[in-house]
Amino acid sequence: MSEINYTIQQLAELLNIKSFELKYPALINSLLIDSRVVISPETSLFFALSAARDGHEFLAEAYANGIKNFVVSKAGYQEKFPEANFLLVDDVHAALQLIAANHRNAFDLEVIAITGSNGKTIVKEWLYQLLSSDFQVVRSPKSFNSQLGVPLSVWQIHQEHTLGIFEAGISKNGEMQQLAEIIQPTIGILTNIGEAHAEGFTSPEEKLKEKLKLFKDVKLFIYSPDYTVNIPADELPGEQQFSWSTKTEADLSILFVEPINGKSYIKALYKGEEIECLLPFGDGASVENGIICWACLLALGYTPEQADIRLEHLTAVNMRLELKNGINQCSIIDDSYSADISSLAIALDFLNQQNQHPLKTVILSDLPETGKTDVELYTEIAALLKQKQVNRLVGIGSHISAFASLFDLPAVFYENTEEFIQKFAEITFNSETILVKGARRFEFERISKLLTQKVHGTVMEIDLNALASNLKFYKAKLAPGVKVMAMVKAFSYGSGSFEIANLLQYHKVDYLAVAYTDEGIALRKAGITLPIMVMSPEPFAFEAILKYKLEPELYNLDILKAFVAFLPETQTAYPVHIKIDTGMHRLGFEEPDLPALLPLLNQTKKIKVVSAFSHLAASEDPQHDEFTGYQLETYLHLSGALRKGLGYGFIQHISNTSAITRHPEAQLDMVRIGIGLYGFDSGLADKSGLCTVAVLKTTITQIKTVGPKDTIGYGRWGVLPDGGTTATIKIGYADGYRRSFGNGVGKMLVNGKFAPVIGTIAMDMCMLDVTGLDAKIGDEVIIFNNELTVDDLAKQINTIPYEILTNISQRVKRIYFYE
Ligand SMILES: *Cc1c(COP(=O)(O)O)cnc(C)c1O
């Protein structure tokens, strides 16, 4: 039997809790930090951690989900939930770490720990690919490498495992000691040390020294001296060391890297002899990660020949879930990454988060899970599908088919992918969300292809994790208790609608705001239950506002009167938001309106003011700070008068994105975050904390050679005086790439290099000068990403990022990624 099991008493003892009272005998095998991601509630221990929100707030929800064991730092819960077990500690996070470290300590296995600025996850996944034929490997799920991720990773160690591969990441000084105690590595790998992002550290040396603390007690340390120049050799960790370098002499000295058809042929000097390998990747980052894996194989005693054969078979690691439009109004979640039960739980969770259709189907292959018997595994999967309320299962593979009777939901089974594809025409998929998840050998990409709509040319990729990370960035800047209203108007600034709203709902923002009623209706239809404010509630849409429980912004007496008149006599306390004009001079009540406004509000019981707010005209600009101060003062004065006149309180808010960091005194009860969620904030001095959310890309449709006398495009504006090569690409002004980018104003990235626009922009196409860039038909062209940013584009045509983003037309397909 392979399950990890601790009795709750054992854990109480380990945590040294004298006062523990057993309420029900429990065996614990899962540690939970998120009440929503539950596999087996009865055997789960929930940690009420304090992060952006206090984990204690989710206790009731966790209990309702069937969880009965809790680690808490606040007393008084035992009385509220008499049936459940509570472990009361001073520090919940420390308790999690202690339990994990203790668990790790119980096993005597080889453990590789990986840290560094980049490449941790890829190196970890590749080592897993390279070593899993010789070892039973346990590894960090996805990029679980934080103070929380590491304990959860280590917790997965079972008796059968012979090798652990865990990554560790830190953001400030003093964090590594904890992780080292939990991982207790025997072998250490330092991937690299980047120059950027020294946030949290006073210097690059300090950062490096902190990282090296992970390897204090390892017997083997694998590193490149190129990244440890400031550390004397005798201060490097490890009883033994193995070095690699592209610059200096090392155990593995790279002589050259030669690109061949997207692959890399590498020659190196090792033990006085020339050795070689062929990596199936061409980009610089993959080459470095591949060399690190090469060094690791050699350091572990594999021969150069063995290493070469294994490296040649490495496959790309894609950790992202992709959400795409499918055939017959389906939404497809494509998860071809890992095929284990914890990643299935994460994918199912995403399926529920994106509840776009009431019907949820899962297409699942056999899962090659180590450390569990088939019965255990498929019983657990069946319970998971039931708990996540999946409506239908398509099982593919002989193992899952053999346990068909365990699944308590409509299910069909196929022996293999081939059989499914042959019978595809007989299976109906219609208006449902479909999760496609299979182990690599099942080649489920063939299934995804059948299910997804073909995407032509231009796509905008939206990284939902980046969006969540930006939300977290701003939440961390808020004073305790300040609420968040997320602005999702104009298709979430061009990034999508319900996909984004679903994510924001999942991450528990307090409010959403849209410009028009239609946008609010679309969100409600997609299952969004958060309160939604509508900023321009046209009278013809009042009926829909009521029907879909939307909350209007009332900005003048006419609209207020009209809305009150529209409400039925029986209506009481319908939530409304009062807009106050403090200097934007766009919409809103001003001081002279109060004498008329107050009696109107007081005479009716039909509405209730749930918030009153104003909008700042220039919160990002230091030149106008005095004016911003004046706006805040005016707002406080008017909303105070409103409060007094009404005799009750309401949510006060005035901050937009830039005000959050530039004018913290204006956070009041709630902030309204817009552009910051999408990764832009012109008022933010250090933008390194924000992530790029949207990438717009297209492909080359045709390549042409032009002579000095030829002209290119409409109006014959484009010329290449020395002749050259042009690429025609599928984006034009109808997609939102404005005509003002024409004639060299705009640039795009082709194979990593800048290519200027040549000639005018047409409706659906434009041309680039790709002379000397080795561009081919089908090559990817980046219009904007984290390198060539929306900010850059905005500057090129003298506008602002808001306009660039919201201009991208709806015909450009959006694809969503989630890790
Ligand atoms: C759009 C909008 C915001 C968000 O502004 P950002 O600068 O994008 O953060 C806030 N409040 C109102 C009323 C808005 O219309």
The ligand as an SDF file (V2000), in Angstrom:
LIG
                    3D

 15 15  0  0  0  0  0  0  0  0999 V2000
  -12.0170   52.7860  -16.9960 C   0  0  0  0  0  0  0  0  0  0  0  0
  -12.2870   53.3160  -15.6690 C   0  0  0  0  0  0  0  0  0  0  0  0
  -11.4280   53.0130  -14.5940 C   0  0  0  0  0  0  0  0  0  0  0  0
  -10.1400   52.2640  -14.7340 C   0  0  0  0  0  0  0  0  0  0  0  0
   -9.0990   53.1220  -15.0860 O   0  0  0  0  0  0  0  0  0  0  0  0
   -7.6240   52.5680  -15.3250 P   0  0  0  0  0  0  0  0  0  0  0  0
   -6.7840   53.7450  -15.5380 O   0  0  0  0  0  0  0  0  0  0  0  0
   -7.6830   51.6820  -16.5010 O   0  0  0  0  0  0  0  0  0  0  0  0
   -7.2760   51.8110  -14.0860 O   0  0  0  0  0  0  0  0  0  0  0  0
  -11.8080   53.4440  -13.3310 C   0  0  0  0  0  0  0  0  0  0  0  0
  -12.9630   54.1330  -13.1430 N   0  0  0  0  0  0  0  0  0  0  0  0
  -13.7760   54.4610  -14.1570 C   0  0  0  0  0  0  0  0  0  0  0  0
  -15.0090   55.2260  -13.8710 C   0  0  0  0  0  0  0  0  0  0  0  0
  -13.4720   54.0740  -15.4530 C   0  0  0  0  0  0  0  0  0  0  0  0
  -14.2810   54.3990  -16.4630 O   0  0  0  0  0  0  0  0  0  0  0  0
  1  2  1  0
  2  3  1  0
  2 14  2  0
  3  4  1  0
  3 10  2  0
  4  5  1  0
  5  6  1  0
  6  7  2  0
  6  8  1  0
  6  9  1  0
 10 11  1  0
 11 12  2  0
 12 13  1  0
 12 14  1  0
 14 15  1  0
M  END
$$$$
